[in-house]
Amino acid sequence: MTHPEAHAEVTGDRMNWLRAGVLGANDGIVSTASLVVGVAGATTDRNQILVAGLAGLFAGAMSMASGEYVSVSSQRDAERALLAKERQELRDMPEEELEELKGIYEEKGLDEPTAREVAKQLTEHDALGAHADAELHIDPDELTNPWGAAIASFIAFTIGALLPLAAITFTPTSLRVPVTVVAAILALALTGFVSARLSGADKRRAVVRNIAGGLIAMGVTYAIGSLVGQSIG
């Protein structure tokens, strides 16, 4: 039988990646839908709308990927610095570190003799791993991967952006904006539902919040595009 706690830990790691992917897709939907709807408010030229949408798609995807890479790289650097400090402390003052580990397990509810024995056995098995887990909540063998986060963000944003871009590109001129808005609303409802399900939050509130934010963004950009188009025209 699979140990339930181990299974939960693996599932939690996967959930974090899924949640990040959902948020990336959500950003792709909102930003691209708002952009193409805004351009459609200024012009009916399909090529101009398509060029603007593609530029926004790749600019947004690259921005998210680079931002995620920088953010996760900073986190990874911080984790490495903490682990280096822990290695030095284990080397320079092993007895104090053993007492510190014992104290952590006493705070978790173990009595003093049991906590000391647990700390001793864990230290003998893998001192750095034991302290990294108990003190820092870091697995030295599973540090965050900036490239994985960057690629996941790029792909998620691109997938989210393709829906409104396709909707406004392949729809007749008179229906472009309403069809794109409806497509974006449906996609935002899905991402809101999935993100709420993954985090255990209220699904209805998450869906409404997602849709409301998207509608506001699209409404503002469409109004601005219309005003700019009329001024230039």
C-alpha positions as CSV (number, residue, x, y, z in Angstrom):
1,M,0.0,0.0,0.0
2,T,1.2,3.5,-0.8
3,H,1.9,5.6,2.3
4,P,-0.8,8.4,2.3
5,E,1.5,11.1,3.6
6,A,4.1,10.4,0.8
7,H,1.4,10.4,-1.8
8,A,0.0,13.7,-0.5
9,E,3.5,15.3,-0.7
10,V,3.9,14.3,-4.3
11,T,0.4,15.5,-5.1
12,G,1.1,18.8,-3.5
13,D,4.2,19.3,-5.7
14,R,2.2,18.6,-8.8
15,M,-0.6,20.9,-7.6
16,N,1.8,23.8,-7.3
17,W,2.9,23.3,-10.9
18,L,-0.7,23.0,-12.0
19,R,-1.7,26.1,-10.1
20,A,1.1,28.0,-11.7
21,G,0.1,26.8,-15.1
22,V,-3.5,27.8,-14.5
23,L,-2.5,31.3,-13.5
24,G,-0.2,31.6,-16.5
25,A,-3.1,30.6,-18.8
26,N,-5.4,33.1,-17.1
27,D,-2.9,35.9,-17.7
28,G,-2.6,34.9,-21.4
29,I,-6.4,35.0,-21.8
30,V,-6.9,38.3,-20.1
31,S,-4.0,40.2,-21.6
32,T,-4.4,38.9,-25.1
33,A,-8.2,39.2,-25.2
34,S,-8.0,42.8,-23.9
35,L,-5.3,43.7,-26.4
36,V,-7.1,42.3,-29.5
37,V,-10.5,43.7,-28.4
38,G,-8.8,47.1,-27.9
39,V,-7.3,47.0,-31.3
40,A,-10.6,45.9,-32.8
41,G,-12.2,49.0,-31.2
42,A,-9.8,51.1,-33.3
43,T,-9.7,49.2,-36.6
44,T,-11.5,46.5,-38.5
45,D,-8.4,45.4,-40.4
46,R,-7.9,41.7,-39.7
47,N,-4.2,41.8,-40.4
48,Q,-3.5,44.7,-37.9
49,I,-5.5,42.9,-35.2
50,L,-3.6,39.6,-35.9
51,V,-0.2,41.3,-35.9
52,A,-1.0,43.1,-32.6
53,G,-2.3,39.9,-31.1
54,L,0.7,37.8,-32.1
55,A,3.0,40.5,-30.8
56,G,1.2,40.6,-27.5
57,L,1.2,36.9,-27.2
58,F,4.9,36.5,-27.6
59,A,5.7,39.6,-25.6
60,G,3.5,38.4,-22.8
61,A,4.8,34.8,-22.9
62,M,8.5,36.0,-22.9
63,S,7.8,38.4,-20.1
64,M,6.2,35.8,-17.9
65,A,8.9,33.3,-18.7
66,S,11.8,35.7,-17.9
67,G,10.0,37.0,-14.8
68,E,9.4,33.4,-13.6
69,Y,13.1,32.5,-14.3
70,V,14.4,35.5,-12.4
71,S,12.0,34.9,-9.5
72,V,12.7,31.2,-9.1
73,S,16.5,31.7,-9.6
74,S,16.4,34.2,-6.7
75,Q,14.6,31.6,-4.6
76,R,17.1,28.9,-5.6
77,D,20.0,31.2,-4.7
78,A,18.4,31.8,-1.3
79,E,17.9,28.1,-0.8
80,R,21.6,27.4,-1.7
81,A,22.8,30.1,0.7
82,L,20.7,28.7,3.6
83,L,22.0,25.2,2.9
84,A,25.6,26.4,2.8
85,K,25.1,28.1,6.1
86,E,23.6,24.9,7.6
87,R,26.5,22.8,6.3
88,Q,28.9,25.2,8.1
89,E,27.0,25.1,11.3
90,L,26.9,21.3,11.2
91,R,30.6,21.3,10.7
92,D,31.5,23.9,13.3
93,M,29.0,23.2,16.1
94,P,27.5,19.7,15.7
95,E,26.4,19.4,19.3
96,E,24.5,22.7,19.2
97,E,22.8,21.7,16.0
98,L,21.8,18.3,17.5
99,E,20.2,20.2,20.5
100,E,18.4,22.5,18.0
101,L,17.0,19.6,16.1
102,K,15.9,17.9,19.3
103,G,14.2,21.1,20.4
104,I,12.3,21.2,17.1
105,Y,10.9,17.8,17.6
106,E,10.0,18.6,21.2
107,E,8.0,21.5,20.0
108,K,6.2,19.1,17.7
109,G,5.0,17.1,20.7
110,L,7.7,14.4,21.3
111,D,9.0,14.0,24.9
112,E,12.7,14.8,25.5
113,P,14.2,11.3,25.4
114,T,12.2,10.4,22.2
115,A,13.1,13.8,20.5
116,R,16.8,13.3,21.3
117,E,16.8,9.8,19.9
118,V,15.0,10.9,16.8
119,A,17.3,13.8,16.3
120,K,20.4,11.6,16.8
121,Q,19.3,8.9,14.4
122,L,18.3,11.4,11.7
123,T,21.6,13.2,12.1
124,E,23.6,10.0,11.8
125,H,21.6,9.1,8.7
126,D,21.7,12.5,6.9
127,A,22.5,15.5,9.1
128,L,22.0,18.1,6.4
129,G,18.8,16.6,5.1
130,A,17.4,16.4,8.6
131,H,18.1,20.0,9.4
132,A,17.1,21.3,6.0
133,D,13.7,19.6,6.3
134,A,13.0,20.4,10.0
135,E,14.4,24.0,10.0
136,L,14.3,25.3,6.5
137,H,11.6,23.1,4.9
138,I,13.9,22.5,2.0
139,D,14.9,19.2,0.2
140,P,18.6,19.6,-0.7
141,D,18.0,17.2,-3.6
142,E,14.9,18.9,-5.0
143,L,15.7,22.6,-5.3
144,T,13.4,24.7,-7.4
145,N,14.2,24.7,-11.1
146,P,14.1,28.1,-12.8
147,W,14.2,26.7,-16.3
148,G,11.2,24.4,-15.7
149,A,9.2,27.3,-14.2
150,A,10.1,29.6,-17.1
151,I,9.1,27.0,-19.8
152,A,5.9,26.1,-18.0
153,S,4.9,29.8,-17.7
154,F,5.7,30.4,-21.4
155,I,3.6,27.4,-22.5
156,A,0.7,28.2,-20.2
157,F,0.5,31.8,-21.3
158,T,0.7,30.9,-24.9
159,I,-2.1,28.3,-24.6
160,G,-4.3,30.8,-22.8
161,A,-3.6,33.6,-25.4
162,L,-4.3,31.4,-28.4
163,L,-8.1,31.2,-27.7
164,P,-9.0,34.9,-27.9
165,L,-6.5,35.4,-30.7
166,A,-8.2,32.6,-32.8
167,A,-11.7,33.8,-31.9
168,I,-11.1,37.4,-33.1
169,T,-9.1,36.3,-36.2
170,F,-11.5,33.7,-37.6
171,T,-14.8,35.4,-36.7
172,P,-16.7,37.7,-39.2
173,T,-16.1,41.4,-38.6
174,S,-19.5,42.2,-37.1
175,L,-19.1,39.4,-34.5
176,R,-15.4,39.7,-33.7
177,V,-15.7,41.5,-30.4
178,P,-18.7,39.7,-28.9
179,V,-17.4,36.3,-29.9
180,T,-14.0,37.0,-28.4
181,V,-15.5,38.3,-25.2
182,V,-17.7,35.2,-24.8
183,A,-14.7,32.9,-25.6
184,A,-12.6,34.8,-23.0
185,I,-15.4,34.6,-20.4
186,L,-15.8,30.8,-20.9
187,A,-12.0,30.3,-20.6
188,L,-11.8,32.5,-17.5
189,A,-14.6,30.6,-15.9
190,L,-12.7,27.4,-16.5
191,T,-9.4,28.7,-15.1
192,G,-11.2,30.2,-12.1
193,F,-12.9,26.9,-11.4
194,V,-9.7,24.9,-11.7
195,S,-7.6,27.3,-9.6
196,A,-10.3,27.3,-6.9
197,R,-10.5,23.5,-7.0
198,L,-6.7,23.2,-6.6
199,S,-6.5,25.6,-3.7
200,G,-9.7,24.5,-2.0
201,A,-11.3,28.0,-2.3
202,D,-14.9,28.9,-3.1
203,K,-15.4,28.0,-6.7
204,R,-18.3,30.4,-7.4
205,R,-16.4,33.4,-6.0
206,A,-13.3,32.5,-7.9
207,V,-15.2,32.2,-11.2
208,V,-17.0,35.4,-10.7
209,R,-13.9,37.3,-9.7
210,N,-12.0,35.9,-12.7
211,I,-14.8,36.9,-15.2
212,A,-15.3,40.3,-13.6
213,G,-11.6,41.1,-13.9
214,G,-11.5,40.0,-17.5
215,L,-14.6,42.0,-18.4
216,I,-13.2,45.1,-16.8
217,A,-9.9,44.8,-18.7
218,M,-11.6,44.1,-22.0
219,G,-14.1,46.9,-21.5
220,V,-11.4,49.5,-20.7
221,T,-9.2,48.5,-23.6
222,Y,-12.1,48.5,-26.0
223,A,-13.2,51.9,-24.9
224,I,-9.6,53.3,-25.3
225,G,-9.2,51.6,-28.7
226,S,-12.5,53.1,-29.9
227,L,-11.6,56.6,-28.7
228,V,-8.1,56.4,-30.2
229,G,-9.5,55.0,-33.5
230,Q,-12.0,57.8,-33.8
231,S,-9.4,60.5,-33.0
232,I,-6.9,59.1,-35.6
233,G,-9.7,58.5,-38.1
